Amino acid sequence: MTEPSASATAGVSGVIEAIDRLKGYLTGYKPDTRSVTYDYRSGTSEMTMKITVPDNRGRKVGKVKIPREEGYEIREMFSSGDFKPVGAKWDQNSDYWILDPADLPAGENFMLRLNNENVNEGVFEEIIDLNVPEDPMSKSGVDQYWVQSSIRDPKTLQDIYEDFKVNNVDLNIRVGVQPCFSTGIPDDITERIERTRELIEASNEGDRNAVSTAHIRRREARKQGSVTEQEIASLIRNLANPSKFGEFISIESPYRQENIESNTLSDEVFPEEISVEIATNLDLEQQAAKGTLKFEKENYTEHIEEETADLL
Amino acid sequence: MSGSSPKPDCDESESSGERFSLEEFFVAPWGLANEERPLHLLWEGDIAELELRIADPVEMVEGYNIQADISDFVKELPDDEEGYCLLRISASDLLVPGYFNAKFRIPEIFENAMTGQPIQAQFTLKNGEEKRYDSRTFTIRPQLKLLDSPSEIELTEGDESVSLPVHMQYIGFGMAEVEMSMEGEGDLISKGESIHHDILRAMAESGIPTKESPELGPIPEEWKQEHGVEIPDEELRDIGDEVRDLAREDKLREEFDEATLERIVDALEEGEEHEAKIYDHMEVMLLDSILNAVDRHPAENVRMANPNAHLEIESRVREFVLSYDLKDKIGNEYKSIEVPINIDDKRPNGGILEVDVETEWDNHELDPDEILDQLEDEI
């Protein structure tokens, strides 16, 4: 066995154990897992399980109890023939979900839909592999990133589930943007900030002549515009705001664009990279997906140029 | 079942036996040397065997949906085939049919900006029929070229500092991480590692945080009223915290003395009065970082580790080599560009010389398609 697939099995085995335990609570009712859907982003799973409860005196024998600490929530239960919801036949107290089979309507087969709100993150990492390149390829002012995601171990998953599906497989692509700012900010603006720097340096050195020279130079530079450096700085930071940036990003199917985040001011006034989150779904028919993300770098740089030029 | 829709003609393939269709053959189109790249194949229909031929040099990292380690599937090449890594996977080696996925690496630093390697997938069907599909992957790299530089610096009486104009060009693909270094006797002093570092240095130099010299370096009142710099308190506090953390790091002990760093840490932790003064300065220094960002990205795809570097050289030194060390985003090291400089010192009294390196950058963007055309013949 390879190292990675061995660990993949370990991750998946955690899932198997959890399902086995769940089945343990349903012993006597022939539990049969019908489908499991994972939501990679929210870290939740939903599963459908078929149970068989003979419509006879046996129903009176005992109750089904599922410890709440397992993290499952009973969402729905319906008759498997007519898909009619059987209503709230489950009770809950602080420790258990409790079903009294005696309360069930006529019929033998029921489908049970459960949610698990706290799936271990590691499980997802073991199941899914995500890839994007370190560097984009630029063509005609557009930065392109290839994107690929895949299921690592479809066999084990197939063995466990009749239908296995992973929703919202998220990929984070860090799109490099700092060069856009460096080249997009007009020289005049840069020059004005430069004059401010000179003034600060001069004042820090306590040299009166230098302060006054720097002050005059700075005033000269500022004559061209009425805005303050603070306005320049805040405008620049606004330009990196996610919703504006999103207009310059596109992604092809089967991927979808989700969130965009920039950590402005974590280290620099401009973000070095803006994180673009994209998503796709994978299942046992589509074990892998490819795509391309495009960032219109030249247009974005022009946008920055235009916005900052207005200051002058 | 799932949301994907299998092709109709593949659905009933069981009875007809040899029906086959390739749904997807993906190979990471490009990557840096040593960067892990994926490839996957999705197909419909029964096969006897899958063979993958990847041109050398290549290193298989891992494989998914196979019975054993990927290395177990790497086969000896027949005598008449050379220069390939051959992977042979029989249908029974696959855990589920119709899917293979692998990760590979190209462990070579190439000379060219873009180097292609063909990858061929060959399916052998049960009736012996062969289906071949071609793809390829490209290894990209950043490249630098020295366009112009003086070979000699001439010093005459009174010269204490000179500027050294160097004209460089970026070509190639991917971000170039460039750091200047120097060989010969002298020191390369760089400025501008990070905004926090800048602020820390400015503080240390100004003496603002010291109790001994409270008057040193006040920003002129008139200017303060006029500049209107206002950055939200919260951001300033965060920056203050970062600067304080930085001041505690050991690596700064070389640059600043212990007492100065301690005073800065203390001042940042102290009460309102001191904070006000320090944070006042931080506001304006923040603007400084805009300039640093501009300096650090002198060209589209170049990131300088030490954009404002200058050299300090003693008078007896007659030559040195300035070198531009090049790495890519994942740390592959490429051949440095070396700029040898002679010093003709005509100063009667010598003295320490400061050399400001002023690098001008050209960005020469390559068109990937153009290069692809050129590569067509090679592959």
Interface residues (C-beta under 8 A of the other chain):
Chain A: M1 T2 E3 P4 S5 D129 N131 P133 E134 D135 M137 S138 K139 W146 Q148 S150 I151 R152 D153 P154 K155 T156 Q158 D163 K165 G176 Q178 P179 F181 S182 T183 I185 T190 I193 E194 T196 R197 L199 I200 S203 N204 E205 G206 V211 H215 T228 E229 Q230 I232 A233 I236 L265 D267 E268 V269 F270 N281 D283 L284 E285 Q286 Q287 A288 K290
Chain B: M1 S2 G3 S4 P6 E24 F26 A28 P29 W30 G31 L32 E35 E36 R37 P38 H40 L42 E62 G63 Y64 N65 A68 D69 I70 L95 V96 Y99 N101 K103 I140 F173 G174 M175 S194 I195 H196 A202 E205 S206 I208 L216 G217 P218 I219 P220 W223 H227 G228 V229 E230 I231 E235 D238 I239 H281 V284 M285 L286 L287 D288 S289 I290 L291 N292 A293 V294 R296 H297 P298 A299 E300 N301 R303 D328 K329 I330 E365 D367 P368 D369
